[in-house]
């Protein structure tokens, strides 16, 4: 077998193992989050550095956008369709979260934060 084919097979096998292991990862913590005009419940989410975090985000009223720019999270949240958002808390800090879909006159006041300790 030529060296190129062998290297390609090794690379694809390694990639498959990484993908399969990643798919079986269970979160260290699961946090329910409810978005509603014009607040997050809870408004402050605290997690530990290194945790794999799952946020189960739903809306109590209209469509919202769950956004945490510094963590690369931007997810539309529709009524009756909760979203599971998975992220690795890989650095300590305070990360502002907001609603990215205009949901009414109090939209700009809809803020919260994720604190990674």
Residue pairs with C-beta under 8 A, 6 or more apart in sequence:
25 52
26 52
27 51
27 52
27 53
27 54
27 86
28 48
28 51
28 52
28 53
29 47
29 51
29 52
29 53
29 54
30 54
30 56
31 42
31 45
31 47
31 53
31 54
31 55
31 56
32 56
32 58
33 40
33 41
33 42
33 45
33 55
33 56
33 57
33 58
33 66
34 40
34 41
34 57
34 58
34 59
34 60
35 41
35 57
35 58
35 59
35 60
35 64
35 66
35 77
35 99
35 110
36 59
36 60
36 61
37 61
37 62
37 103
37 104
37 106
37 110
38 99
38 103
38 104
38 106
38 107
38 109
38 110
39 110
39 112
40 97
40 110
40 111
40 112
42 112
43 111
43 112
43 113
44 112
44 113
44 114
44 115
45 55
45 97
45 112
45 113
45 114
45 115
46 114
46 115
46 117
47 53
47 89
47 114
47 115
47 116
47 117
48 89
48 116
48 117
49 89
49 90
49 91
49 92
49 116
49 117
50 88
50 89
50 90
51 88
51 89
52 86
52 87
52 88
52 89
53 86
53 87
53 88
53 89
54 84
54 85
54 86
55 66
55 84
55 85
55 86
55 87
56 82
56 83
56 84
57 66
57 75
57 77
57 82
57 83
57 84
57 85
58 77
58 82
58 83
59 77
59 78
59 79
61 79
61 103
62 79
62 103
62 104
63 76
63 77
63 78
63 79
63 101
63 103
64 76
64 77
64 99
64 101
64 103
64 110
65 74
65 75
65 76
65 77
65 99
65 100
65 101
66 73
66 74
66 75
66 76
66 77
66 83
66 85
66 97
66 99
66 100
67 73
67 74
67 75
67 97
67 98
67 99
67 100
68 74
68 95
68 96
68 97
68 114
69 96
70 93
70 95
70 96
71 87
71 95
71 114
72 87
73 85
73 87
73 97
74 100
75 83
75 85
76 83
76 101
77 83
89 116
91 116
92 116
92 117
93 115
93 116
94 113
94 114
94 115
94 116
95 113
95 114
95 115
95 116
96 111
96 112
96 113
97 111
97 112
97 113
97 114
98 110
98 111
98 112
99 107
99 110
103 110
